[in-house]
Amino acid sequence: MTTRTSHGRTRTGRIAVLAAALACGSLLVSCGSGDDSGGSSVSPRPTPPNTASFGGTAPSAMASAASSIIESARGQASAAASSAAARASEFEASVSAETARSAAVAEKELKDVKDGGNARSEVAMTGLPTAETGGLRAVLVTITNKTDKKASYAVQVDFKNPDGKVVETRFVGAENLEPGARKQPIVISRQPTEPQLTPALAKAQRY
């Protein structure tokens, strides 16, 4: 009667595992060899790229996308320009309707005034934000009758370039102002927004 110890069983198990590992290793070598012994030769199968991780775009698609963006930008710029032009026209029309006649009268009254006039201290000017004028350069002229009698006023505003040269002259007026009364006509420049022009009070005559 043969009695196997636990040590014997363990040793026998180790030998069996080692033999299986050697057999498996031989099989792998045989499968990967490329000799003429007749064994099948297996080439590694290439792994296809994971296109889901690609961030690129085909050239034709990129060109089409760029063209769409450019056209969209042009359309927005054109719409913005049209909108600004419309706002400018509306603003100028509202001002012109009120000041056209008084401007003609003021120009006539100032024709023979040689110096700065007798009412410069009764006139003040404030530039208006282009956001409120549709991009036009405009000046709010405040005329205040500081005398004790009813009076009319004629005002000349010159627009000067950075060199100090007068490039545009505009006229505005106020008629029959009561003592202490005030009127605020608007003068609009017709010159381009560039170069920057500075408005200057040239003449102010009370009559």
C-alpha positions as semicolon CSV with decimal commas, in nm:
position;residue;x (nm);y (nm);z (nm)
1;M;0,000;0,000;0,000
2;T;0,147;0,335;-0,111
3;T;0,080;0,644;0,086
4;R;0,123;0,982;-0,086
5;T;0,208;1,272;0,128
6;S;0,084;1,616;0,069
7;H;0,446;1,703;-0,023
8;G;0,441;1,440;-0,295
9;R;0,116;1,566;-0,439
10;T;0,243;1,921;-0,446
11;R;0,562;1,821;-0,625
12;T;0,369;1,614;-0,881
13;G;0,131;1,911;-0,943
14;R;0,422;2,146;-1,005
15;I;0,574;1,906;-1,259
16;A;0,242;1,885;-1,445
17;V;0,207;2,264;-1,461
18;L;0,566;2,301;-1,587
19;A;0,510;2,042;-1,858
20;A;0,194;2,216;-1,976
21;A;0,375;2,549;-1,991
22;L;0,658;2,396;-2,200
23;A;0,411;2,240;-2,438
24;C;0,229;2,568;-2,480
25;G;0,557;2,749;-2,543
26;S;0,654;2,498;-2,812
27;L;0,322;2,546;-2,977
28;L;0,369;2,923;-2,988
29;V;0,716;2,892;-3,141
30;S;0,589;2,650;-3,403
31;C;0,300;2,879;-3,496
32;G;0,522;3,182;-3,532
33;S;0,804;3,014;-3,736
34;G;0,835;3,070;-4,109
35;D;1,044;2,758;-4,206
36;D;0,964;2,510;-4,482
37;S;0,855;2,232;-4,248
38;G;0,501;2,270;-4,374
39;G;0,368;2,449;-4,066
40;S;0,116;2,726;-4,132
41;S;0,253;3,080;-4,123
42;V;0,026;3,335;-3,955
43;S;0,090;3,706;-4,012
44;P;-0,023;3,957;-3,748
45;R;-0,352;4,118;-3,842
46;P;-0,317;4,500;-3,864
47;T;-0,532;4,698;-3,624
48;P;-0,756;4,947;-3,805
49;P;-0,732;5,310;-3,682
50;N;-0,996;5,439;-3,448
51;T;-1,152;5,701;-3,673
52;A;-1,381;5,813;-3,395
53;S;-1,086;5,995;-3,235
54;F;-0,991;6,187;-3,550
55;G;-1,054;6,563;-3,536
56;G;-0,964;6,646;-3,893
57;T;-1,198;6,742;-4,177
58;A;-1,164;6,657;-4,540
59;P;-1,012;6,944;-4,744
60;S;-1,325;6,991;-4,952
61;A;-1,541;7,006;-4,641
62;M;-1,306;7,259;-4,481
63;A;-1,318;7,482;-4,787
64;S;-1,695;7,466;-4,791
65;A;-1,715;7,552;-4,422
66;A;-1,475;7,847;-4,465
67;S;-1,675;7,975;-4,760
68;S;-1,996;7,957;-4,556
69;I;-1,837;8,150;-4,268
70;I;-1,707;8,421;-4,502
71;E;-2,042;8,462;-4,674
72;S;-2,218;8,477;-4,339
73;A;-1,977;8,745;-4,214
74;R;-2,026;8,948;-4,532
75;G;-2,400;8,924;-4,496
76;Q;-2,389;9,040;-4,134
77;A;-2,154;9,327;-4,218
78;S;-2,378;9,435;-4,505
79;A;-2,686;9,419;-4,285
80;A;-2,510;9,620;-4,011
81;A;-2,399;9,884;-4,262
82;S;-2,750;9,911;-4,405
83;S;-2,896;9,940;-4,058
84;A;-2,646;10,213;-3,960
85;A;-2,715;10,403;-4,282
86;A;-3,088;10,382;-4,217
87;R;-3,047;10,513;-3,861
88;A;-2,826;10,796;-3,986
89;S;-3,082;10,893;-4,251
90;E;-3,366;10,887;-4,000
91;F;-3,169;11,101;-3,753
92;E;-3,065;11,352;-4,019
93;A;-3,418;11,375;-4,157
94;S;-3,564;11,448;-3,814
95;V;-3,303;11,719;-3,753
96;S;-3,324;11,871;-4,100
97;A;-3,699;11,909;-4,084
98;E;-3,657;12,130;-3,777
99;T;-3,347;12,330;-3,864
100;A;-3,333;12,375;-4,244
101;R;-3,522;12,705;-4,250
102;S;-3,354;12,851;-3,940
103;A;-3,013;12,754;-4,082
104;A;-3,083;12,953;-4,399
105;V;-3,191;13,252;-4,193
106;A;-2,883;13,224;-3,969
107;E;-2,645;13,211;-4,265
108;K;-2,804;13,525;-4,407
109;E;-2,776;13,710;-4,075
110;L;-2,410;13,617;-4,031
111;K;-2,307;13,713;-4,383
112;D;-2,198;14,063;-4,281
113;V;-2,066;13,975;-3,934
114;K;-1,689;14,016;-3,949
115;D;-1,586;13,914;-3,598
116;G;-1,715;13,642;-3,367
117;G;-2,049;13,816;-3,310
118;N;-2,215;13,967;-3,005
119;A;-2,361;13,650;-2,850
120;R;-2,078;13,400;-2,814
121;S;-2,129;13,391;-2,437
122;E;-2,490;13,281;-2,490
123;V;-2,402;12,975;-2,695
124;A;-2,257;12,640;-2,583
125;M;-2,183;12,321;-2,778
126;T;-2,183;11,951;-2,685
127;G;-2,085;11,660;-2,908
128;L;-2,343;11,383;-2,939
129;P;-2,246;11,011;-2,916
130;T;-2,236;10,848;-3,260
131;A;-2,442;10,561;-3,116
132;E;-2,733;10,805;-3,095
133;T;-2,683;10,960;-3,439
134;G;-2,641;10,652;-3,657
135;G;-2,267;10,714;-3,681
136;L;-2,294;11,079;-3,789
137;R;-2,084;11,352;-3,631
138;A;-2,332;11,585;-3,464
139;V;-2,319;11,874;-3,220
140;L;-2,591;11,992;-2,983
141;V;-2,591;12,374;-2,983
142;T;-2,746;12,529;-2,673
143;I;-2,864;12,888;-2,726
144;T;-2,980;13,078;-2,417
145;N;-3,126;13,427;-2,423
146;K;-2,946;13,594;-2,133
147;T;-3,094;13,936;-2,200
148;D;-3,415;14,090;-2,067
149;K;-3,573;14,121;-2,412
150;K;-3,696;13,880;-2,676
151;A;-3,419;13,803;-2,925
152;S;-3,322;13,584;-3,219
153;Y;-2,984;13,416;-3,272
154;A;-2,767;13,304;-3,560
155;V;-2,480;13,060;-3,501
156;Q;-2,196;12,939;-3,724
157;V;-2,012;12,616;-3,640
158;D;-1,685;12,531;-3,818
159;F;-1,548;12,177;-3,833
160;K;-1,168;12,168;-3,832
161;N;-0,930;11,887;-3,922
162;P;-0,628;11,789;-3,706
163;D;-0,424;12,062;-3,881
164;G;-0,671;12,330;-3,770
165;K;-0,806;12,389;-4,120
166;V;-1,177;12,453;-4,159
167;V;-1,317;12,180;-4,384
168;E;-1,688;12,241;-4,326
169;T;-1,915;12,520;-4,204
170;R;-2,270;12,472;-4,075
171;F;-2,532;12,722;-3,959
172;V;-2,812;12,703;-3,706
173;G;-3,039;12,952;-3,536
174;A;-3,315;13,027;-3,288
175;E;-3,585;13,284;-3,339
176;N;-3,788;13,492;-3,097
177;L;-3,651;13,349;-2,774
178;E;-3,806;13,495;-2,461
179;P;-3,571;13,628;-2,189
180;G;-3,413;13,330;-2,014
181;A;-3,549;13,088;-2,274
182;R;-3,329;12,824;-2,433
183;K;-3,326;12,632;-2,759
184;Q;-3,107;12,337;-2,858
185;P;-3,077;12,283;-3,233
186;I;-2,842;12,016;-3,374
187;V;-2,565;12,068;-3,628
188;I;-2,466;11,767;-3,842
189;S;-2,138;11,731;-4,031
190;R;-2,151;11,590;-4,384
191;Q;-1,784;11,498;-4,379
192;P;-1,653;11,137;-4,345
193;T;-1,591;11,017;-3,990
194;E;-1,217;10,997;-4,061
195;P;-1,007;11,197;-4,009
196;Q;-1,142;11,322;-3,680
197;L;-1,289;11,671;-3,700
198;T;-1,331;11,917;-3,415
199;P;-1,634;12,152;-3,402
200;A;-1,563;12,513;-3,313
201;L;-1,796;12,804;-3,245
202;A;-1,707;13,055;-3,517
203;K;-1,983;13,317;-3,484
204;A;-2,286;13,380;-3,267
205;Q;-2,497;13,685;-3,338
206;R;-2,800;13,815;-3,150
207;Y;-3,041;14,023;-3,358
